[in-house]
Amino acid sequence: MTETLQFKRHRRLRSSKAMRDLVRENQVNKDDLIYPLFVVEGEHVKNEVPSMPGVFQLSLDYLAAEMAELQALGIKAVILFGVPNEKDELGTGAFVDQGIVQKAIREIKDKAPEMLVIADTCLCEFTSHGHCGVIHHEDVANDESLELLAKTALSQAKAGADIIAPSNMMDGFVAAIRRALDEAGFKNIPIMSYAVKYASAFYGPFRDAADSAPQFGDRKTYQMDPANRLEALREAESDMEEGADFLIVKPAMSYLDIVRDVRNQFNAPIVAYNVSGEYSMVKAAAQNGWINERELVMEKLTAMKRAGADLIITYFSKDVAKWLAE
Ligand code: PBG
């Protein structure tokens, strides 16, 4: 009976670990990882974020040790988020020379000059209302917000940031920032645009970590509707035209179709942002003993690579670097 059956033997290529290693199509590398850091004012501050076990808000005095740890693990890039002491209507703390992010950039560049410092460029952590721009009539005013965003990017570049990563989803932010950087002589600083950023419930824990929850309303007039796919391509296209060097898709896990669409359409490096809620869900399940954390994390990050991501921003970076070294 079996002798006459015609079928393909796919299991031939799965017969041993060595065979599987030989034919593996995608893998996560240390060089793909970008580690997010939350920096706070004060001294000796190392606050674990309650909804993100293993993630801390750090004061500047901890940054040298943090960089040494990351470099020992082989992690070469960080993305910075600032938690200021004071907030105001305009988010002034985002663009002053003595802002928390500017100070952190200088400290990292002083202690670990080879570390690539990516500055998240947004106002929501610095505004009293928690929105990502200037408020007029209970909504974020696009063009006025662009001016403040360009100022923020410029002050981050002056402080020594290697890459500017605008995340506020105003229309024209890449154009405004590119012009401001070029006019100030920062022609060689790339823009990693949060081109495709959905209005997502997966950002909940981040808003605890960065204290950036909107005080009224939501972000749905500027971040994208999770139901939309073609809109992602329109967003990515305009950012490419305006001069983006990298395209971020965010969140990652539930948006791998979008990562693939953007990968197929554009030839810039694609970054998947494995966001806070995606991290917290895995941590919570792992703490309950319901899943195998290591296998699950590697599986989902590999899926991001398979979907077409070149780089991954993830709170799991340190764990992944350790696992890869074993
Ligand atoms: C700032 C910003 C947010 C995240 C990255 N940059 C929050 C938001 O848009 O509300 C979320 C990151 C995460 O959840 O890990 N605008």
Boltz pocket constraint, residues with backbone or C-beta under 6 A from the ligand:
constraints:
  - pocket:
      binder: B
      contacts: [[A, 120], [A, 122], [A, 124], [A, 132], [A, 167], [A, 168], [A, 202], [A, 203], [A, 204], [A, 205], [A, 206], [A, 207], [A, 212], [A, 274], [A, 275], [A, 276], [A, 277]]
      max_distance: 6.0
